[in-house]
Amino acid sequence: MRGVDNLSDLLKIFYFSLFLSILWIIPRTDLIFQWIISYSWYSGAIITSLVLVFWGLHWIKGRKSQRENAKGEELNIQKLEG
């Protein structure tokens, strides 16, 4: 069962490195919050513009699918009548 031991050792190393990275981040959370607050106008504008772009793309895609569905229904009606 040497392969299982190697896997558990790798998991221990992974968890320990994750623990160390959390210890490195905790004292810097204050700096992260300061940066977010100082750039809140910029980040708010960026987030708003991204949401609007994705909403616009979704709206365009919906309109395109409506047109394709309408054309498909017209073709089906013509096939049934003709």
FIVEX-562040 format. One record per residue: residue in one letter; x, z, y of N, C-alpha, C in turn. Coordinates in pm, whole numbers, plus 50000, padded with zeros to 5 digits. Example, Ala and Ser with C-alpha at 12.3 -4.5 7.8 and 13.67 -1.06 7.14 Angstrom:
> A / 51319 / 50780 / 49431 / 51230 / 50780 / 49550 / 51320 / 50780 / 49670
> S / 51285 / 50708 / 49775 / 51367 / 50714 / 49894 / 51290 / 50787 / 50003
This chain:
> M / 50082 / 50000 / 49881 / 50000 / 50000 / 50000 / 50087 / 50000 / 50126
> R / 50197 / 49931 / 50118 / 50289 / 49928 / 50233 / 50227 / 49852 / 50350
> G / 50145 / 49749 / 50322 / 50083 / 49671 / 50429 / 49986 / 49755 / 50511
> V / 49915 / 49847 / 50444 / 49821 / 49934 / 50514 / 49896 / 50030 / 50604
> D / 50011 / 50080 / 50557 / 50092 / 50170 / 50639 / 50142 / 50099 / 50764
> N / 50185 / 49973 / 50749 / 50231 / 49898 / 50865 / 50118 / 49877 / 50965
> L / 49998 / 49850 / 50914 / 49883 / 49830 / 51001 / 49850 / 49958 / 51077
> S / 49853 / 50071 / 51007 / 49821 / 50197 / 51075 / 49929 / 50231 / 51177
> D / 50054 / 50197 / 51148 / 50161 / 50218 / 51246 / 50138 / 50132 / 51369
> L / 50097 / 50007 / 51348 / 50069 / 49920 / 51462 / 49952 / 49972 / 51545
> L / 49851 / 50026 / 51476 / 49737 / 50083 / 51549 / 49780 / 50206 / 51629
> K / 49867 / 50288 / 51572 / 49916 / 50405 / 51645 / 49994 / 50362 / 51769
> I / 50077 / 50260 / 51755 / 50153 / 50209 / 51870 / 50058 / 50153 / 51975
> F / 49956 / 50079 / 51930 / 49858 / 50022 / 52024 / 49784 / 50132 / 52099
> Y / 49735 / 50233 / 52027 / 49661 / 50341 / 52092 / 49750 / 50420 / 52187
> F / 49874 / 50443 / 52149 / 49965 / 50517 / 52237 / 49994 / 50437 / 52363
> S / 50015 / 50307 / 52351 / 50039 / 50225 / 52470 / 49915 / 50219 / 52558
> L / 49797 / 50216 / 52496 / 49672 / 50221 / 52573 / 49661 / 50353 / 52648
> F / 49696 / 50462 / 52582 / 49696 / 50594 / 52645 / 49792 / 50598 / 52763
> L / 49912 / 50543 / 52746 / 50010 / 50542 / 52855 / 49962 / 50457 / 52972
> S / 49896 / 50346 / 52944 / 49847 / 50262 / 53053 / 49736 / 50333 / 53129
> I / 49652 / 50411 / 53059 / 49549 / 50489 / 53128 / 49613 / 50596 / 53215
> L / 49717 / 50660 / 53165 / 49788 / 50760 / 53246 / 49851 / 50696 / 53369
> W / 49891 / 50570 / 53359 / 49951 / 50501 / 53473 / 49845 / 50463 / 53576
> I / 49723 / 50432 / 53529 / 49617 / 50386 / 53619 / 49550 / 50502 / 53693
> I / 49533 / 50617 / 53628 / 49457 / 50727 / 53687 / 49507 / 50766 / 53826
> P / 49636 / 50786 / 53850 / 49677 / 50824 / 53986 / 49658 / 50711 / 54088
> R / 49643 / 50590 / 54040 / 49631 / 50476 / 54132 / 49486 / 50439 / 54162
> T / 49391 / 50512 / 54105 / 49250 / 50480 / 54132 / 49217 / 50497 / 54279
> D / 49279 / 50595 / 54344 / 49256 / 50614 / 54487 / 49300 / 50490 / 54565
> L / 49416 / 50435 / 54528 / 49463 / 50314 / 54595 / 49371 / 50196 / 54567
> I / 49320 / 50189 / 54444 / 49228 / 50080 / 54409 / 49101 / 50090 / 54493
> F / 49045 / 50213 / 54505 / 48924 / 50230 / 54585 / 48949 / 50201 / 54732
> Q / 49066 / 50240 / 54783 / 49100 / 50209 / 54923 / 49104 / 50059 / 54944
> W / 49163 / 49986 / 54851 / 49172 / 49841 / 54864 / 49034 / 49778 / 54860
> I / 48949 / 49825 / 54768 / 48814 / 49770 / 54757 / 48735 / 49796 / 54885
> I / 48745 / 49916 / 54940 / 48671 / 49949 / 55062 / 48724 / 49870 / 55181
> S / 48856 / 49856 / 55192 / 48911 / 49785 / 55308 / 48882 / 49636 / 55301
> Y / 48867 / 49582 / 55182 / 48838 / 49440 / 55168 / 48694 / 49416 / 55123
> S / 48605 / 49513 / 55151 / 48468 / 49500 / 55102 / 48396 / 49381 / 55165
> W / 48425 / 49351 / 55292 / 48360 / 49235 / 55354 / 48404 / 49107 / 55285
> Y / 48534 / 49097 / 55258 / 48584 / 48977 / 55192 / 48529 / 48965 / 55050
> S / 48536 / 49075 / 54977 / 48489 / 49069 / 54839 / 48338 / 49046 / 54834
> G / 48264 / 49104 / 54928 / 48120 / 49081 / 54934 / 48088 / 48936 / 54962
> A / 48163 / 48876 / 55055 / 48140 / 48734 / 55087 / 48175 / 48645 / 54968
> I / 48283 / 48678 / 54899 / 48324 / 48598 / 54783 / 48220 / 48610 / 54671
> I / 48176 / 48733 / 54644 / 48077 / 48753 / 54538 / 47946 / 48682 / 54573
> T / 47903 / 48694 / 54699 / 47779 / 48628 / 54741 / 47790 / 48477 / 54727
> S / 47903 / 48421 / 54769 / 47919 / 48276 / 54759 / 47923 / 48231 / 54614
> L / 47988 / 48307 / 54527 / 47991 / 48271 / 54385 / 47851 / 48276 / 54324
> V / 47775 / 48379 / 54359 / 47638 / 48390 / 54307 / 47555 / 48273 / 54356
> L / 47569 / 48237 / 54483 / 47492 / 48124 / 54537 / 47531 / 47992 / 54471
> V / 47660 / 47973 / 54446 / 47705 / 47850 / 54380 / 47647 / 47841 / 54239
> F / 47656 / 47951 / 54162 / 47603 / 47948 / 54026 / 47452 / 47934 / 54025
> W / 47383 / 47996 / 54122 / 47239 / 47980 / 54132 / 47203 / 47835 / 54164
> G / 47279 / 47774 / 54255 / 47255 / 47634 / 54288 / 47276 / 47543 / 54169
> L / 47382 / 47566 / 54093 / 47407 / 47486 / 53973 / 47296 / 47504 / 53871
> H / 47249 / 47626 / 53856 / 47139 / 47653 / 53763 / 47012 / 47580 / 53809
> W / 46985 / 47581 / 53938 / 46867 / 47514 / 53992 / 46876 / 47363 / 53969
> I / 46995 / 47305 / 53995 / 47014 / 47161 / 53974 / 46995 / 47125 / 53827
> K / 47051 / 47207 / 53739 / 47037 / 47181 / 53595 / 46891 / 47190 / 53552
> G / 46817 / 47286 / 53608 / 46676 / 47299 / 53576 / 46595 / 47179 / 53623
> R / 46624 / 47130 / 53743 / 46554 / 47012 / 53794 / 46583 / 46889 / 53707
> K / 46708 / 46876 / 53665 / 46746 / 46762 / 53581 / 46672 / 46767 / 53447
> S / 46664 / 46885 / 53388 / 46595 / 46897 / 53259 / 46445 / 46875 / 53275
> Q / 46387 / 46914 / 53390 / 46245 / 46887 / 53414 / 46220 / 46737 / 53418
> R / 46307 / 46665 / 53487 / 46291 / 46519 / 53496 / 46304 / 46455 / 53359
> E / 46402 / 46500 / 53280 / 46421 / 46443 / 53147 / 46301 / 46474 / 53057
> N / 46245 / 46594 / 53069 / 46127 / 46628 / 52989 / 46008 / 46544 / 53030
> A / 45992 / 46521 / 53160 / 45879 / 46439 / 53207 / 45893 / 46296 / 53157
> K / 46014 / 46241 / 53160 / 46036 / 46105 / 53109 / 46008 / 46098 / 52960
> G / 46051 / 46200 / 52886 / 46027 / 46204 / 52742 / 45879 / 46211 / 52710
> E / 45803 / 46290 / 52787 / 45659 / 46298 / 52766 / 45592 / 46165 / 52796
> E / 45636 / 46098 / 52903 / 45579 / 45967 / 52936 / 45605 / 45867 / 52823
> L / 45725 / 45868 / 52768 / 45757 / 45777 / 52658 / 45672 / 45808 / 52535
> N / 45652 / 45936 / 52506 / 45568 / 45973 / 52391 / 45425 / 45927 / 52411
> I / 45373 / 45943 / 52533 / 45236 / 45899 / 52562 / 45225 / 45748 / 52548
> Q / 45325 / 45676 / 52599 / 45323 / 45530 / 52588 / 45330 / 45486 / 52442
> K / 45409 / 45555 / 52361 / 45419 / 45521 / 52219 / 45287 / 45545 / 52148
> L / 45220 / 45656 / 52183 / 45093 / 45687 / 52119 / 44984 / 45589 / 52162
> E / 44986 / 45547 / 52289 / 44885 / 45453 / 52338 / 44914 / 45311 / 52293
> G / 45041 / 45275 / 52291 / 45079 / 45137 / 52265 / 45101 / 45110 / 52122
